[in-house]
């Protein structure tokens, strides 16, 4: 397994549309392991999409299970995912491994029904809500060349991340 290089905005490959996966073999499963290791090596990442490492195929990994009190389906490998229904809308703050210096407020569906294949080509369907649904929608956007920057509620809803160095140098209230 290997930690792959993550493409960072404004890399033009992040704006390309990914192709469906057609071959489910050991090479695909090996890539999925590398992609997952890359996600877990990042700071607090709960998802990653293949285009973020330069592979323009419709592959997403999402795992929100480390977040307490979040309803979830565990570690998900989603290949050729499709949202087949959406319901509700909520605005939430999102970050992205490919836009490391910013977070932003994005409107997403609260509830989704999702159909996808796993790394062996087996079909699966999930009902997702809130945080997990948001994470999946965020990662699926990468498959269509979209970043959180493209989904901001407004220009005022983009925020520079505070680095640990900057936070440490701020005077503490007495």
One Martini backbone bead per residue (centre of mass of N, CA, C, O) as a GRO file, in nm:
protein
  174
    1UNK     BB    1   0.102   0.033   0.013
    2UNK     BB    2   0.006   0.387  -0.056
    3UNK     BB    3   0.073   0.723  -0.057
    4UNK     BB    4  -0.080   0.961  -0.233
    5UNK     BB    5  -0.102   1.226  -0.431
    6UNK     BB    6  -0.261   1.533  -0.389
    7UNK     BB    7  -0.461   1.730  -0.548
    8UNK     BB    8  -0.452   2.089  -0.602
    9UNK     BB    9  -0.583   2.373  -0.610
   10UNK     BB   10  -0.583   2.440  -0.969
   11UNK     BB   11  -0.589   2.167  -1.083
   12UNK     BB   12  -0.729   2.060  -1.385
   13UNK     BB   13  -0.809   1.761  -1.307
   14UNK     BB   14  -1.042   1.846  -1.099
   15UNK     BB   15  -1.241   1.933  -1.364
   16UNK     BB   16  -1.289   1.648  -1.445
   17UNK     BB   17  -1.452   1.378  -1.584
   18UNK     BB   18  -1.534   1.068  -1.490
   19UNK     BB   19  -1.508   0.731  -1.544
   20UNK     BB   20  -1.623   0.437  -1.555
   21UNK     BB   21  -1.603   0.137  -1.419
   22UNK     BB   22  -1.521  -0.195  -1.584
   23UNK     BB   23  -1.284  -0.318  -1.402
   24UNK     BB   24  -1.275  -0.599  -1.165
   25UNK     BB   25  -0.970  -0.614  -1.004
   26UNK     BB   26  -0.666  -0.620  -0.851
   27UNK     BB   27  -0.591  -0.333  -0.938
   28UNK     BB   28  -0.834  -0.194  -0.812
   29UNK     BB   29  -0.796  -0.299  -0.518
   30UNK     BB   30  -0.518  -0.170  -0.483
   31UNK     BB   31  -0.604   0.121  -0.525
   32UNK     BB   32  -0.809   0.134  -0.291
   33UNK     BB   33  -0.596   0.096  -0.070
   34UNK     BB   34  -0.434   0.352  -0.139
   35UNK     BB   35  -0.668   0.552  -0.108
   36UNK     BB   36  -0.725   0.491   0.188
   37UNK     BB   37  -0.446   0.560   0.299
   38UNK     BB   38  -0.458   0.854   0.208
   39UNK     BB   39  -0.701   0.939   0.375
   40UNK     BB   40  -0.578   0.849   0.662
   41UNK     BB   41  -0.321   1.050   0.638
   42UNK     BB   42  -0.500   1.268   0.677
   43UNK     BB   43  -0.672   1.538   0.823
   44UNK     BB   44  -0.977   1.410   0.906
   45UNK     BB   45  -1.069   1.228   0.687
   46UNK     BB   46  -1.389   1.085   0.531
   47UNK     BB   47  -1.286   1.129   0.225
   48UNK     BB   48  -1.241   1.005  -0.121
   49UNK     BB   49  -1.130   1.058  -0.461
   50UNK     BB   50  -0.971   0.961  -0.738
   51UNK     BB   51  -0.919   1.250  -0.869
   52UNK     BB   52  -0.734   1.349  -0.622
   53UNK     BB   53  -0.498   1.135  -0.761
   54UNK     BB   54  -0.550   1.127  -1.094
   55UNK     BB   55  -0.802   0.928  -1.115
   56UNK     BB   56  -1.054   0.906  -1.379
   57UNK     BB   57  -1.263   0.756  -1.169
   58UNK     BB   58  -1.560   0.611  -1.014
   59UNK     BB   59  -1.422   0.664  -0.698
   60UNK     BB   60  -1.519   0.606  -0.351
   61UNK     BB   61  -1.447   0.705  -0.010
   62UNK     BB   62  -1.629   0.636   0.302
   63UNK     BB   63  -1.571   0.732   0.667
   64UNK     BB   64  -1.769   0.820   0.967
   65UNK     BB   65  -1.717   0.627   1.227
   66UNK     BB   66  -1.537   0.831   1.414
   67UNK     BB   67  -1.794   0.978   1.460
   68UNK     BB   68  -1.987   1.067   1.701
   69UNK     BB   69  -2.326   1.000   1.672
   70UNK     BB   70  -2.322   0.875   1.377
   71UNK     BB   71  -2.492   0.778   1.118
   72UNK     BB   72  -2.383   0.461   0.960
   73UNK     BB   73  -2.198   0.221   0.721
   74UNK     BB   74  -1.912   0.269   0.732
   75UNK     BB   75  -1.706   0.140   0.516
   76UNK     BB   76  -1.695   0.286   0.180
   77UNK     BB   77  -1.712   0.146  -0.142
   78UNK     BB   78  -1.768   0.355  -0.435
   79UNK     BB   79  -1.881   0.246  -0.751
   80UNK     BB   80  -2.056   0.410  -0.960
   81UNK     BB   81  -2.225   0.628  -0.828
   82UNK     BB   82  -2.585   0.686  -0.741
   83UNK     BB   83  -2.835   0.912  -0.708
   84UNK     BB   84  -3.191   0.831  -0.667
   85UNK     BB   85  -3.238   1.018  -0.404
   86UNK     BB   86  -3.378   1.322  -0.254
   87UNK     BB   87  -3.385   1.513   0.068
   88UNK     BB   88  -3.371   1.801   0.146
   89UNK     BB   89  -3.191   2.076   0.328
   90UNK     BB   90  -2.845   2.176   0.411
   91UNK     BB   91  -2.613   2.366   0.584
   92UNK     BB   92  -2.248   2.320   0.568
   93UNK     BB   93  -1.931   2.257   0.672
   94UNK     BB   94  -1.644   2.228   0.453
   95UNK     BB   95  -1.380   2.020   0.351
   96UNK     BB   96  -1.058   1.967   0.161
   97UNK     BB   97  -0.781   1.812   0.036
   98UNK     BB   98  -0.785   2.008  -0.239
   99UNK     BB   99  -0.861   2.256  -0.015
  100UNK     BB  100  -0.665   2.314   0.252
  101UNK     BB  101  -0.716   2.645   0.322
  102UNK     BB  102  -1.034   2.574   0.319
  103UNK     BB  103  -1.371   2.655   0.394
  104UNK     BB  104  -1.734   2.580   0.350
  105UNK     BB  105  -2.061   2.665   0.267
  106UNK     BB  106  -2.297   2.396   0.199
  107UNK     BB  107  -2.554   2.268   0.008
  108UNK     BB  108  -2.746   1.974   0.099
  109UNK     BB  109  -2.874   1.685   0.121
  110UNK     BB  110  -3.005   1.504   0.392
  111UNK     BB  111  -3.122   1.276   0.196
  112UNK     BB  112  -3.022   0.953   0.058
  113UNK     BB  113  -3.014   0.744  -0.229
  114UNK     BB  114  -2.781   0.478  -0.300
  115UNK     BB  115  -2.597   0.353  -0.584
  116UNK     BB  116  -2.354   0.078  -0.607
  117UNK     BB  117  -2.031  -0.049  -0.621
  118UNK     BB  118  -1.795  -0.258  -0.543
  119UNK     BB  119  -1.470  -0.392  -0.580
  120UNK     BB  120  -1.637  -0.663  -0.708
  121UNK     BB  121  -1.929  -0.559  -0.847
  122UNK     BB  122  -2.131  -0.526  -0.623
  123UNK     BB  123  -2.444  -0.443  -0.551
  124UNK     BB  124  -2.564  -0.140  -0.378
  125UNK     BB  125  -2.776   0.004  -0.112
  126UNK     BB  126  -2.844   0.336   0.038
  127UNK     BB  127  -2.940   0.500   0.332
  128UNK     BB  128  -2.889   0.848   0.394
  129UNK     BB  129  -2.767   1.089   0.644
  130UNK     BB  130  -2.643   1.383   0.668
  131UNK     BB  131  -2.320   1.348   0.710
  132UNK     BB  132  -2.293   1.108   0.519
  133UNK     BB  133  -2.439   1.238   0.281
  134UNK     BB  134  -2.247   1.477   0.255
  135UNK     BB  135  -1.985   1.318   0.202
  136UNK     BB  136  -2.081   1.176  -0.054
  137UNK     BB  137  -2.151   1.428  -0.222
  138UNK     BB  138  -1.872   1.550  -0.216
  139UNK     BB  139  -1.722   1.313  -0.355
  140UNK     BB  140  -1.901   1.300  -0.613
  141UNK     BB  141  -1.822   1.575  -0.728
  142UNK     BB  142  -1.536   1.490  -0.822
  143UNK     BB  143  -1.647   1.311  -1.064
  144UNK     BB  144  -1.759   1.610  -1.196
  145UNK     BB  145  -1.550   1.852  -1.135
  146UNK     BB  146  -1.618   1.930  -0.830
  147UNK     BB  147  -1.607   2.174  -0.578
  148UNK     BB  148  -1.675   2.350  -0.303
  149UNK     BB  149  -1.637   2.619  -0.463
  150UNK     BB  150  -1.897   2.547  -0.652
  151UNK     BB  151  -2.108   2.526  -0.373
  152UNK     BB  152  -2.136   2.781  -0.250
  153UNK     BB  153  -2.363   2.985  -0.113
  154UNK     BB  154  -2.131   3.210  -0.094
  155UNK     BB  155  -1.860   3.412  -0.087
  156UNK     BB  156  -1.888   3.446   0.236
  157UNK     BB  157  -1.855   3.103   0.264
  158UNK     BB  158  -1.541   3.150   0.283
  159UNK     BB  159  -1.266   2.996   0.474
  160UNK     BB  160  -0.984   3.028   0.638
  161UNK     BB  161  -0.767   2.833   0.764
  162UNK     BB  162  -0.634   2.755   1.068
  163UNK     BB  163  -0.338   2.722   1.169
  164UNK     BB  164  -0.150   2.598   1.419
  165UNK     BB  165   0.055   2.828   1.425
  166UNK     BB  166  -0.150   3.062   1.445
  167UNK     BB  167  -0.293   2.962   1.701
  168UNK     BB  168  -0.034   2.959   1.887
  169UNK     BB  169   0.027   3.284   1.843
  170UNK     BB  170  -0.213   3.356   1.987
  171UNK     BB  171  -0.351   3.522   2.222
  172UNK     BB  172  -0.458   3.453   2.532
  173UNK     BB  173  -0.700   3.474   2.738
  174UNK     BB  174  -0.719   3.613   3.084
   0.00000   0.00000   0.00000
